[in-house]
């Protein structure tokens, strides 16, 4: 490989690249809508991260106020700390080369880069956001974890955690989540394997009810065992085929499994069904709220350099991100793969 020479670009070209990127991204979002990932995870700007990595520890308190006793003494709250959650900055990138002949002509170089950025980068960012989030969903039940959840190897400054697993050292979708004292909750888990005979995509009304009760009641408890409301804006993410079953289950006024015109208990419980071809297990469904999964992202960044012998002009697009699961209670999966 030849020597690398940093290019002294005309001032303003770098600013133009970012301007073209922002404008084309806005146009793309207007035409295509936001990526599905932004309906699933809580996306935040990377600028909110103050330091080399993400870190948070929740303080868990009582969920309501108590009566004073006859002597005017208030009940004492005993807040506890939740798990500390860490997230390392990771990066997605892609580079492309411009021929030496084009690179010799600044105007042609700028025009090539403008065309490349406006025609390709918005879709790249759109798909990258989806791929990050759906990688976490598809591998959320992997008992040995997955690289998408690995923060140790990405940043040596982060205190040691169990490799490839979220904050409580088990998979995101798991039957053995633990509380802060490291003892298993009784009946608190967020993975089910409901696959009734004759239902191709692993879901029917009975299964939907089972998932919803677990989501909205059984699992709707903080680490100190106090209740919270987990029924607002509940969504489903599943395969394209699975979405058709869910549409029938939750949108019918009457129970689709009952010939006696019984009302449908799931009617109105689900605010949106997302059927995606990025779900790799067709029978998998996840009931969720847009909480518990956080993603921090940067704007696209651009670098440029020149290579001699062979003569090439390169520019690279990169995109920083952090993804963390900081609470498993906002998701219940069905038929998530374990490996």
N, C-alpha and C positions, 0 to 999 in steps of 0.2 A: 504493500500500500504506500502511495506517495505521501509527501509531506502535507500537513494540513495547514492552511493559511486562513485566518479569520478575515472575513471581508469587511471592508470599510464602506458600508452602504451609504448611499445618499440619505441625509437626515430626512425623516418623514416616512421612509418606506416601512419601517417597523410599526410606526403608528398607523399607517395605511392598512397594514395586514390586520391589526386588531380591529380597526374600523370596519373593514370588509367582513371580518369574522362576526362581529356583533350584529351588523346589519343583515347579513345573510342568515344568521341564526334566528333573528327575530322574524324574518320572512318565512323561514322554514317552520318555526313553531306556529305561526299564524295559519299556515297551510296544512301542516300535519298534526297540529296539536302537541301538547306536552307528551313526553315519553311515558309509557305505562308505569315505569319505575317511580315517577314522581307522584303517582296515585297510591303507591304501596309504601314507600319509605319517606321519612321526613328529611327532605333535602335542605341543606344549609350551605351558605358560602364558606369557603375555606378561611376567609378573613376572620371568622369567629374563633378560630383556633389560635390561642395566644401561647406560642411555644412550639417545640418540635413535634409534639404528639397530643392526641386528645386524652383527657383524663376527667372522670367525674365520679363522685360518690354521693348517692342520695341519702338524705336524712328522712327517715320514715317515721311519721308521727300518727297520732290518733286521727280518725277520719271524721270525727264530729266533736261537739262540745257536750259536756255532762252537766247535770244539775248540781248547784251548790247544795251542801247539806244544811241542816237546821242551824248550824253555827256559822254559816256564811263561808265555809271553807270549800275551795274549789278542788276538784279532782286533779291529781298530779299526772301529767303526761310523762311517759318514759320513751322518748324517741330513740331509735336505733339507727346505726349506719347500715346502708345496703352494701352490696359488693362494689368495689372500685372497678370501673370499666376503663380500659385503655384502648386506644386506636392509633395505629401507625399510619403515617403518610406513605401512600404508595403512588405509583405512576403508571399511566398508560401512554404509549407514544407510537408514532410512526414517522419514518423519514422518507423523503423522495429526492431523486436526483434530477437535475436539469442538464441538458447537454451543454458541452463547452461552447458551441456556437451560439446558443441562446444566451448563455451566461455572459458572453462578451458584449451583449447589447442590453443596457440597463432597461430600456423601455420594453423590450421583448421579455426580459426576466420578470419585470414587475407585472406585465400583462399575464404571463404564464402563472405567476403566483396568485394573482387575483382570481383567475379562472379556477385554479386548483382549489383555493380556499372557499370561494363562494359556491362552487359546484359540489364539493365533497365534505368539507369540515362539518357543516351542520348535521349531516346524516351520520358522520362518524361519532359526533358527540351524543346524538340521540341514541344510536345503537350501543355506544359504550356505557351510558347510564343504564340502559335496559340490561345489558349483559352483566354488569356488576351486581345489580339487585337480583336478577333471576338466577345467577350463579349461587347466591346465598340461599335463595328459596329452594332450588333444586337439590342443594347439598345440605340443607338445614337439618336433615335427619341423620346424616352420616355419623355413626357412633364414634368413629375415630377422627372426626373432624374433616376439614377441608382447607386448602390454602387461602381461600377467600376470607376465612376467619383468623388467619395467622397474623399476629402482631409482633411476636418475639423476633423473628428473623429479619423483619422489615426495619426494626429500629432497636439497636442494642441498648438504648437508654431506658427502654420500657422495662419495668420490673417483671421478673420471670412469671409466665403464665403457662397453663397447659397448652401445648402446641396445637394449632389449628382448631381450637374450640373457643366459644364465646366466654362471657364473663364468669359463669359459675362452673366452668370446667366440664360441662357436658354439652351435647349437641343442642342447637337451638330448639328443635322439636325432639322432646325426650320424655320418657316415662319416669325419670328419677331426678328431677330438679331438686336442688337442696336450698335450704334457707341459710341465713348467715351463720347459724351455729352448726352448720354442716350435718344436719339431720334431715332425712327425707320428709317432705310434706306427706300427709295422709291424703291420698286420692287427688293430689295436685300434679297433673301432667298434661302435656299439650300435644300428644301424638296418639292417633287412633288408627286402627286397621279394620275399617268397616267395609266389607266387600260382599254384599248380599248376592246370593245366587240369582242369575238372570238379569243383573244390572251391569251393563257393559262397562260403565265408567265409575263404578264403585260408590255411587251415591243414590239414595232414594229419600223419601220423606223421613223415615225412621232415623236414618243416619244423620240427616240434616238437623233434626231435633236433638239428637245425642250430642252433636258437635256444638250446637248453640247453647244447650244447657251447661255444658262444660265451660264454654267460653264466657257466658254471661253470668253464671252463678258459681260453679265449683272453683274456677280459677280466678274469679274476680275478688281476690284477697291480697292485700299487701303482705310484706314479709312479717309484719307483726300480727297478721291474721285479721286485721280490720277490713271491712268490705269497701269496695268502690264500684262505681257504675261503669260497666263495660259494654253497654248496649248502644252507644251512640255511633252512627255512621259505620256500621259493620259491613265489610265487603268480603267478596270471595275472589280468590285467584285460582284458576284451574286451567286445564287444557281447553282447546277449542271445542272438542267433543264433550268434555265434562261440563262446559258452560251451558250447552243445550239442555242437559239434564237439570242443572241448577235453575235455569230459566223456568222450566216447567214446574219445579218444586216450589219456588218462592213467589212466583207471579200468578199462580192460579188462585182464584177466589175460593174455590172449593178444594177439598183434599183430593189430589189426583189419584190416590190409592183407594179411595172409599166410594162405593157406588150409592151410598145413602145420602148424598149431598151434604156431608159434614163440612164444616168450615175448615179452611187451611190454617193451622196454627203458625206456619212460617210466613204467611202473607205479611209483607211490610217489615220483616225483621232484617232484611239485607238491602242495603242502599245501592249497591252496584256489584255486578258480576263481570270480572275481567277474564275473558277466555283468550289465552295466548299460546302461540306455537313455540314460545320459548320455554314452556313447561315440558320437561323431557319425559315425565312419567304420566301417561294419559289419564290414569285413574287417580292422580293426586289432586287434592283440593286443600286450600288453606283459607280458613276463616280468620280475618284480621281487622285491626284498626290501624290507622296511619300513626302508630306509636310503636316504640320498642325497637325499631330498626332505623338508625340514623346514617345518613350519607352526607359527607362534606365534600364539596368539589370546588376546584379552581376554574377560572377562565382558561381557555386554551393559551398555551405559551408557544412562541416561535423562536427558533434558533437557526442561524445560517452559517455556512462555512464553505470554503473552496478546497478542493483536493487537486494536487498537481501530479501528473503522470500516473495514471491517466487523468486528463483534465475533466473535472466534474464540479458542478455547483450543487450543494446539498441544502435542503432546509428541513427542519424537523418540527413536528407538532407534538406537544406533550400536554398532559392533563393530569393533575394531581387529585387524589381522592383519599378519603378515610371512610371505612364502613364499620359500624359497631352494632351489635345487639346489646341493648342495655336493659331489656325487660322481656321475658318470654311470655308474659301473661296476656299480651295483646295479639296472640296468634295461636290457633289450634289447627293442626294439620291432620289430614286423613290420607293414608297410603303413601306417605313420604318414604322414599327409598332410604335404607339404612346404610348403604355402601355404594 
